[in-house]
Amino acid sequence: MPSSIVLESLPGYAEIEKNLLGKLSAALDLPASQQPHWPDPAHVQSVRQFLSTLPPLAHPPETDRLRQHLAEVAQGRMLLLQGGDCAETFATSTGPHVRANVTTLHRMSAVLRGGTGLPVVGVGRIAGQYAKPRSAALDVLGLPAYRGDIVNSATPTPQERTPDPGRMVQAYFHARSTLETVRAVSAHPDEIYSSHEALLLTYEQALTRVVTTAGQPRLYGGSAHFLWIGERTRQLDGAHVAVAELLANPIGIKLGPGTTPAQAVEYVERLDRAGEPGRLTLITRMGRGRVRDLLPPIVERVTASGHQVVWQCDPMHGNTRTSANGYKTRHFDDIADEVAGFVEVHRALGTHPGGLHLEFTGDPVTECLGGSDGIGEHELAGCYETTCDPRLNARQSVELVRHSAELFAAGPGHRNTDVTA
């Protein structure tokens, strides 16, 4: 196969590159929800240009390996385990915290692999999960909403809440440091891939590169190996879907209870035009009380389309509640029941339940209720540290995966080797 250097010197390559970047620019001109109001557009442009000169955080050969793994998941031969912090912060991008999260993800993968007999690909919500969507532009104090450390500070003052494009540079270097730790803890073939919600489009644009792989120039999102579109930004006529459509990275999309089967098929046809197994991961987040009713028609319509997607369960976001003492929380039993419903639906339809998407931390937090430790509402305040949504702690995470492995192992061709961690 010719090297990329030779290909890039061929006549016409510059035109191909220009055409790809032009398509990206056109996609970014579409309406985009959940973007901050930057007070100084010239500063944003300067930061974007600077970031475009830096090396990508995710390397295309790694991204291509992940694509191959996800093809195996889509075809029923592997499982996908994805998870980590709800929202990363600059303050917690430390070696001990990152190592704790990666070690926990490895333990969870080992339990899932041992309990099902299937290989597991691990993907962290890591090295880029710095932006968060908000339900309102202003908070209860009338200040600009905290949109994640990549945009502004959680400190409730007008100055700290003003969106600052310089934070995108900080995010890049925190992500790079985090990935160095991840790569030190993990090693191929047990590597952990990076992922985050592709929410802040200025940052994603700045780290997108034209790279030649397999003899073909392609656009690679360089901020992470795997990028997903959130529930609040999945408008079919919006910029997030249009940008994702152009990237060679594997793409995920969150599907909440308002998703219709027809919409699901539209997403699949837009984001998997080439019909590549595993190119698209459908991350369903229905809630324990609705998953058994709402998921079957979606799975049936997508399966009938002929596309081989990865079906992944996010049992966290549809099961959020507020405790009597005012804490945003989730109960272990609700999370486990949505996983059970997800697997039941796929078993009934003969499709492959591809894996889990979880918010967890390796730290001993008390943010989610229940589990074998029986965390009660009065204990939430003991170690409640999240800046956004409640996370499972390390013990709850391993317990959930052990419970889930029994469900995933129930299908044909699976075996249970009773591995514990």
DAURBEL-V158221 format. One record per helix or strand of 2 or more residues. SS is the DSSP state (~ for helix, > for strand). FROM is the first residue (numbers start at 1). TO is the last residue. If there is no record, write none. Layout:
# DAURBEL-V158221
ss=SS from=FROM to=TO
ss=SS from=FROM to=TO
This chain:
# DAURBEL-V158221
ss=~ from=4 to=9
ss=~ from=13 to=28
ss=~ from=41 to=51
ss=~ from=60 to=74
ss=> from=78 to=84
ss=~ from=95 to=116
ss=> from=119 to=126
ss=~ from=158 to=161
ss=~ from=166 to=185
ss=> from=192 to=197
ss=~ from=201 to=206
ss=> from=208 to=213
ss=> from=216 to=221
ss=> from=226 to=229
ss=~ from=239 to=246
ss=> from=250 to=256
ss=~ from=261 to=271
ss=> from=280 to=285
ss=~ from=291 to=305
ss=> from=310 to=313
ss=~ from=317 to=319
ss=> from=320 to=322
ss=> from=328 to=331
ss=~ from=332 to=349
ss=> from=355 to=360
ss=> from=369 to=370
ss=~ from=377 to=383
ss=~ from=394 to=408
